Amino acid sequence: MENLPHQVVIENVLQCKMRGKVAYQSQFPATVGLNLTYVKPYNDPSGKGYQRPTDMKRVDDFAMYLSKGDDSLFTPILLNAAGMWEFSAYDTNRPMYGRLLCKSKASLMDGQHRIGGIKRYIDETNSEINIPFMAFHFLDEDEEIRLFDTINTKAKGISSSLSRYLKRESDELSWMATELLTINGSPFIHLGSITGKRSKGRHITLQNLYRVLKYFFKEANVSHLTKHEKVEIAIRYFNLIRENYPNEWMNYKEFKLTHIVCLDALAMAGSKLLLHSRKENSKHIDYDKFTRSVKQLRKIDWSTEGPLKYLKGISGSKTLAVELFDMMYLD
């Protein structure tokens, strides 16, 4: 919650209900709205953030759109007042029409790029513009995240990676994939992107790791393990791969080791290896045998111009996985 230095009043507000939730509809000047809203980034220390970083091209495009004048219509932004905006009717005969008394800023759930474009437009033109809004009186943090996820996955919006991140508390694989990208000791911590946007040095998305983990535990039958134990096994396995090929692991351009087709193959082979590394008459894993097996995986040419040059797709991953398992398996 972000407090305001003084209370802000919004006039000409219509109060309504949506599926049992109280909401308000109106508009405010951009100079007011920019100071009356805030964004919860996906990496907020509270753990309840969800917004992706701003795409400046979309901001610039919207500012350019606004410059077209009266033809540049746009939809209302969506806010969560979190119970800190109080409605006061003008007249008891019209109880749904009045003013809002705003004690704190509202969380901006939908409209981040519109707000960014509006700010740029009014800064550059020294003009004013009204921003239409719809604000829920109160949504708790989990309701807010779910609504954001729904809005941005049913339409063209957030990436599947960010969607997985938002579901990490309710979906085990999403939680484990997030751990692989964020905890110290993971070989993926400096290679991955939570939001799904790749950049130099960060070419593995959270969605990629979600699929890698799905393959890694598919045949292993480790349902008796906790999610923390499963994460430790995955980190152990891929760290052993990295130790075998330290240069190849860090050099995405010249080697295919951390390309998705090869990571999927390693996960598939690792799943079979886990299944064959059980202690005799036990469901527990013989980690010494598992480690020795992975260390067998040496002398592979992972170069982008080598024998794996044309390896692509799920069929390529499956073919490579068979070869990798044969190299690692200790009978």
Backbone torsions as a table, in degrees:
resi	resn	phi	psi	omega
1	MET	NA	133.1	-179.9
2	GLU	-115.6	116.2	-176.9
3	ASN	-75.7	154.5	176.1
4	LEU	-100.6	147.9	178.5
5	PRO	-64.6	-27.1	176.8
6	HIS	-153.6	157.8	-177.2
7	GLN	-65.9	139.8	178.0
8	VAL	-110.9	137.4	-179.9
9	VAL	-110.9	131.1	175.5
10	ILE	-115.3	124.3	-176.8
11	GLU	-95.0	166.2	174.0
12	ASN	57.0	55.6	-177.2
13	VAL	-106.1	137.1	174.9
14	LEU	-103.3	123.1	176.4
15	GLN	-92.2	138.6	-179.0
16	CYS	-147.1	-179.9	176.3
17	LYS	-129.1	140.9	175.7
18	MET	-129.7	111.9	179.7
19	ARG	52.0	41.0	177.9
20	GLY	86.7	-5.4	-179.8
21	LYS	-98.4	131.0	176.4
22	VAL	-73.6	134.8	-179.7
23	ALA	-140.8	161.4	-179.3
24	TYR	-126.5	143.1	177.5
25	GLN	-128.5	133.2	177.1
26	SER	-174.7	-153.7	175.9
27	GLN	-149.5	158.1	174.1
28	PHE	-140.5	155.4	176.1
29	PRO	-60.1	146.6	-178.5
30	ALA	-56.9	-39.3	-178.9
31	THR	-63.3	-28.0	175.6
32	VAL	-80.9	-47.9	-175.9
33	GLY	-61.0	-36.4	-179.4
34	LEU	-63.9	-29.3	178.9
35	ASN	-94.9	-1.5	-174.9
36	LEU	-109.0	-0.4	-178.3
37	THR	-129.7	155.7	174.9
38	TYR	-147.1	162.0	-175.8
39	VAL	-113.2	141.4	174.7
40	LYS	-101.2	101.3	-178.2
41	PRO	-67.3	155.3	-175.9
42	TYR	-59.0	-28.1	-177.9
43	ASN	-101.1	26.5	178.6
44	ASP	-59.2	135.8	-178.5
45	PRO	-55.8	-22.9	-179.4
46	SER	-68.7	-19.3	-175.5
47	GLY	81.3	1.2	-178.5
48	LYS	-113.1	17.8	176.6
49	GLY	-82.1	164.3	-177.3
50	TYR	-155.5	-13.1	-174.7
51	GLN	-78.7	135.9	175.5
52	ARG	-72.8	161.1	174.8
53	PRO	-61.0	150.0	-179.3
54	THR	-66.8	133.3	174.4
55	ASP	-90.1	107.1	-173.0
56	MET	-64.6	-27.6	177.3
57	LYS	-65.4	-40.7	178.6
58	ARG	-66.6	-37.9	176.4
59	VAL	-61.8	-48.5	-179.5
60	ASP	-62.3	-40.8	179.6
61	ASP	-62.6	-39.1	-178.7
62	PHE	-71.2	-38.8	176.4
63	ALA	-60.3	-41.1	177.7
64	MET	-64.7	-38.0	178.0
65	TYR	-62.0	-41.4	-179.8
66	LEU	-63.8	-26.9	-177.9
67	SER	-69.5	-8.1	179.3
68	LYS	-76.2	-7.9	175.4
69	GLY	88.3	-139.3	-172.0
70	ASP	-63.5	-19.7	180.0
71	ASP	-80.9	-10.4	-174.7
72	SER	-88.7	71.7	177.3
73	LEU	-79.4	154.1	177.4
74	PHE	-151.7	159.0	-175.2
75	THR	-79.9	158.4	179.2
76	PRO	-64.1	149.0	171.5
77	ILE	-79.7	160.0	-176.5
78	LEU	-116.1	128.6	-173.7
79	LEU	-126.2	157.8	169.5
80	ASN	-121.3	111.0	-178.9
81	ALA	-78.8	-11.3	175.2
82	ALA	53.5	33.7	176.5
83	GLY	79.9	5.7	-174.9
84	MET	-102.4	5.0	173.7
85	TRP	-112.1	125.1	-176.6
86	GLU	-106.7	129.3	-179.4
87	PHE	-92.4	137.8	177.7
88	SER	-133.3	117.3	-178.5
89	ALA	-71.7	145.5	176.3
90	TYR	-71.3	-36.9	-170.2
91	ASP	-144.1	134.4	179.3
92	THR	-63.3	-22.3	178.0
93	ASN	-77.3	-17.3	175.3
94	ARG	-130.5	73.7	-171.9
95	PRO	-68.0	-11.5	-177.4
96	MET	-99.6	8.1	-177.9
97	TYR	-128.4	125.3	-177.8
98	GLY	-177.6	-143.0	-177.0
99	ARG	-125.7	159.4	174.7
100	LEU	-110.0	135.4	174.1
101	LEU	-107.1	110.2	-171.2
102	CYS	-101.1	115.0	-178.5
103	LYS	-91.8	-25.8	-178.8
104	SER	-140.6	167.2	176.5
105	LYS	-70.1	153.9	177.3
106	ALA	-101.8	146.0	177.9
107	SER	-75.5	129.3	180.0
108	LEU	-85.4	107.5	-177.8
109	MET	-88.0	-37.8	-178.8
110	ASP	-144.1	123.7	179.7
111	GLY	128.2	17.0	-177.0
112	GLN	-58.9	-43.2	-177.6
113	HIS	-75.9	-30.8	173.9
114	ARG	-64.0	-44.6	178.8
115	ILE	-62.0	-42.6	178.8
116	GLY	-62.7	-42.1	178.6
117	GLY	-66.8	-38.4	177.8
118	ILE	-63.6	-42.8	179.5
119	LYS	-60.2	-45.5	-179.7
120	ARG	-64.1	-41.4	-177.8
121	TYR	-62.3	-47.3	-177.7
122	ILE	-72.6	-28.8	176.9
123	ASP	-67.0	-41.3	-175.4
124	GLU	-81.2	-26.8	-176.7
125	THR	-104.7	-7.5	-177.7
126	ASN	52.8	43.5	-178.1
127	SER	-123.0	179.0	178.5
128	GLU	-122.5	151.8	179.0
129	ILE	-148.4	142.8	177.8
130	ASN	-87.5	139.1	180.0
131	ILE	-111.6	115.1	175.2
132	PRO	-72.6	145.8	-179.8
133	PHE	-144.3	158.2	165.8
134	MET	-127.0	127.4	-176.8
135	ALA	-124.3	126.5	171.5
136	PHE	-76.1	138.3	178.6
137	HIS	-62.0	-44.3	179.9
138	PHE	-155.5	122.7	166.0
139	LEU	-126.3	136.0	174.5
140	ASP	-74.8	170.7	-171.2
141	GLU	-62.2	-37.4	179.8
142	ASP	-71.0	-37.5	175.2
143	GLU	-62.8	-39.8	179.8
144	GLU	-62.3	-44.0	179.9
145	ILE	-65.4	-43.7	-179.5
146	ARG	-62.5	-40.7	179.6
147	LEU	-66.7	-42.5	176.7
148	PHE	-59.0	-45.4	-179.4
149	ASP	-61.6	-44.0	-179.8
150	THR	-62.8	-47.2	-179.0
151	ILE	-59.1	-40.8	-170.5
152	ASN	-96.3	-3.6	174.5
153	THR	-107.2	-26.1	176.6
154	LYS	-76.2	-30.6	174.3
155	ALA	-105.1	178.2	175.4
156	LYS	-69.9	114.2	-173.5
157	GLY	-158.4	-121.5	-173.0
158	ILE	-67.9	156.9	-179.7
159	SER	-74.2	160.7	176.5
160	SER	-63.5	-28.4	178.6
161	SER	-64.8	-48.3	179.4
162	LEU	-65.4	-34.2	177.0
163	SER	-63.1	-41.8	176.6
164	ARG	-61.0	-42.3	-179.4
165	TYR	-60.6	-40.6	-178.9
166	LEU	-68.4	-23.3	-178.5
167	LYS	-98.1	11.2	-171.9
168	ARG	-62.5	-26.6	-179.0
169	GLU	-82.1	-17.0	-178.5
170	SER	-112.3	-10.3	-178.0
171	ASP	-127.1	120.9	-173.0
172	GLU	-62.7	-45.7	-179.1
173	LEU	-63.9	-37.4	177.3
174	SER	-63.8	-40.3	178.3
175	TRP	-63.8	-44.9	-178.4
176	MET	-65.7	-40.5	178.3
177	ALA	-62.4	-39.5	177.4
178	THR	-63.4	-41.7	178.3
179	GLU	-60.1	-42.5	-179.0
180	LEU	-62.5	-26.6	-179.5
181	LEU	-91.1	-11.6	-169.5
182	THR	-124.8	-21.5	-173.6
183	ILE	-92.3	146.4	177.1
184	ASN	-62.5	141.5	-179.5
185	GLY	97.4	-13.6	177.9
186	SER	-81.6	137.1	179.0
187	PRO	-70.3	-10.0	-177.1
188	PHE	-99.0	-4.0	-169.2
189	ILE	-59.1	-32.0	-179.0
190	HIS	-104.8	8.1	-176.8
191	LEU	-113.0	-6.7	-168.2
192	GLY	-114.3	162.8	178.4
193	SER	-126.6	121.0	178.1
194	ILE	-70.4	-39.1	-174.1
195	THR	-79.4	-10.1	-179.6
196	GLY	91.4	-3.5	179.5
197	LYS	-92.8	114.1	-178.1
198	ARG	-78.7	148.5	175.7
199	SER	-146.5	175.6	-178.7
200	LYS	-58.6	123.3	179.8
201	GLY	88.3	-14.3	179.8
202	ARG	-126.0	84.6	-173.2
203	HIS	-109.5	-1.5	-180.0
204	ILE	-107.5	121.7	-179.1
205	THR	-91.9	164.4	177.5
206	LEU	-62.2	-36.2	177.3
207	GLN	-63.6	-38.7	175.7
208	ASN	-58.2	-46.2	-178.7
209	LEU	-69.9	-31.1	174.8
210	TYR	-57.8	-45.7	180.0
211	ARG	-70.1	-39.0	177.1
212	VAL	-57.8	-46.2	179.8
213	LEU	-66.1	-35.8	177.9
214	LYS	-61.1	-43.8	177.0
215	TYR	-68.1	-39.7	-174.3
216	PHE	-63.7	-35.2	-177.9
217	PHE	-103.5	6.6	-174.1
218	LYS	-63.6	-46.6	-176.6
219	GLU	-101.7	-6.8	-169.4
220	ALA	-74.5	-22.7	-178.8
221	ASN	52.9	63.6	-178.0
222	VAL	-116.7	34.0	-177.8
223	SER	-63.5	-18.7	179.5
224	HIS	-77.7	-12.8	-178.5
225	LEU	-87.6	150.7	174.8
226	THR	-76.0	164.5	179.3
227	LYS	-64.3	-31.2	177.6
228	HIS	-67.0	-40.3	178.4
229	GLU	-66.9	-37.5	178.1
230	LYS	-64.6	-41.1	177.5
231	VAL	-61.8	-41.7	179.3
232	GLU	-61.4	-39.7	179.0
233	ILE	-65.4	-45.3	-180.0
234	ALA	-61.7	-43.4	178.8
235	ILE	-64.1	-41.7	178.4
236	ARG	-58.9	-46.7	-176.6
237	TYR	-63.4	-52.2	-175.8
238	PHE	-73.8	-24.0	172.9
239	ASN	-69.3	-35.7	176.2
240	LEU	-64.7	-39.5	176.6
241	ILE	-62.4	-45.5	-179.9
242	ARG	-61.7	-39.8	179.4
243	GLU	-65.7	-34.0	177.0
244	ASN	-68.8	-33.8	-175.7
245	TYR	-135.3	67.6	-175.7
246	PRO	-62.5	-41.7	-179.1
247	ASN	-70.2	-43.1	-179.2
248	GLU	-65.0	-33.5	-178.9
249	TRP	-65.4	-36.0	-174.9
250	MET	-93.2	-10.9	-175.0
251	ASN	-110.2	86.7	-176.5
252	TYR	-68.4	-34.0	-174.6
253	LYS	-68.8	-40.5	-173.4
254	GLU	-99.6	-12.8	-177.5
255	PHE	-133.3	148.8	-174.6
256	LYS	-96.4	4.6	-174.1
257	LEU	-54.5	-43.9	-178.9
258	THR	-100.5	14.8	169.2
259	HIS	-71.4	149.2	-172.0
260	ILE	-59.6	-37.9	-179.1
261	VAL	-60.7	-35.7	179.7
262	CYS	-81.6	-37.1	176.2
263	LEU	-63.3	-39.6	176.4
264	ASP	-62.0	-42.8	179.5
265	ALA	-63.4	-44.1	178.1
266	LEU	-61.1	-39.3	179.1
267	ALA	-65.2	-43.0	179.3
268	MET	-63.4	-44.7	178.6
269	ALA	-66.1	-39.8	178.8
270	GLY	-63.3	-34.1	179.2
271	SER	-64.1	-44.6	177.7
272	LYS	-66.1	-35.5	179.9
273	LEU	-65.8	-41.0	176.7
274	LEU	-60.2	-41.5	-179.7
275	LEU	-62.7	-35.7	-178.3
276	HIS	-93.2	6.2	-179.8
277	SER	-109.1	20.8	179.0
278	ARG	-76.0	147.0	173.6
279	LYS	-68.8	150.6	-175.8
280	GLU	-58.7	130.5	179.4
281	ASN	57.5	34.9	-178.1
282	SER	-148.6	153.5	175.3
283	LYS	-90.2	-3.5	-179.0
284	HIS	-80.6	150.1	-175.7
285	ILE	-88.4	136.9	173.2
286	ASP	-86.0	95.5	-173.1
287	TYR	-68.9	-28.5	176.7
288	ASP	-65.1	-45.2	178.3
289	LYS	-65.0	-41.6	179.5
290	PHE	-59.9	-44.1	-179.6
291	THR	-65.9	-44.5	178.6
292	ARG	-60.3	-38.4	-179.4
293	SER	-64.3	-45.9	-178.5
294	VAL	-64.0	-36.0	-179.7
295	LYS	-67.5	-12.9	174.8
296	GLN	-70.8	-16.8	-174.0
297	LEU	-80.9	79.2	-177.9
298	ARG	-129.8	165.7	173.7
299	LYS	63.9	33.3	173.4
300	ILE	-95.5	136.5	176.7
301	ASP	-88.4	101.7	-178.3
302	TRP	-91.6	4.1	-173.2
303	SER	-62.3	148.6	-178.1
304	THR	-67.3	-18.2	178.6
305	GLU	-105.7	7.5	-178.6
306	GLY	-90.5	-157.5	-176.3
307	PRO	-63.7	-17.4	179.5
308	LEU	-94.5	8.6	-173.6
309	LYS	-53.0	-42.4	-174.2
310	TYR	-101.4	14.9	178.6
311	LEU	-72.7	122.5	-177.1
312	LYS	-145.9	154.4	169.5
313	GLY	68.9	179.7	-176.8
314	ILE	-67.2	-34.0	178.5
315	SER	-65.1	-38.8	176.8
316	GLY	-64.7	-40.5	178.3
317	SER	-61.9	-43.0	-178.6
318	LYS	-65.4	-40.4	179.0
319	THR	-64.3	-46.2	179.4
320	LEU	-65.3	-36.8	-178.4
321	ALA	-59.7	-39.3	178.6
322	VAL	-61.8	-44.2	180.0
323	GLU	-66.0	-41.7	-179.1
324	LEU	-64.6	-43.2	179.4
325	PHE	-63.9	-41.9	178.7
326	ASP	-60.0	-35.3	179.0
327	MET	-71.6	-35.8	-174.4
328	MET	-87.7	-30.5	-169.1
329	TYR	-66.4	126.1	175.5
330	LEU	-104.7	108.9	-177.5
331	ASP	-71.9	NA	NA
